[in-house]
Amino acid sequence: MPTIQANFRASDLKATGPVLDAANRGIVRIRRRKQSFVLMREEEMNRLLAEAADPRPKTLEDLLIGYDAEEAKTRMRGWLDAPAEGKELL
């Protein structure tokens, strides 16, 4: 998960150099009154969007979402109790 690299106020945008330099290094938060905006490189935004669109699990925790050990045991019970046939026999 990307982190905010710098924080600026909207009034800091009068001098864009430091804000853009910070955005070149990472994500920048810009605050104006009670609003908050982010500024980032287009490449970073495209990477985040591509990662969000990828349905594959990103972490072990993602992989285990919805996993029920008892349900898995119930489903496997017949397979585990069935006699071996074919190549399973050594």
Protein Blocks (a to p, Z undefined) as FASTA:
>chain_A
ZZdfbdcdfklmmpmmlmmmmmmnmccdddehjbccddddfklmmmmmmmmmpmbdfbfk
lmmgoiafklmmmmmmmmmmpccehjlpZZ
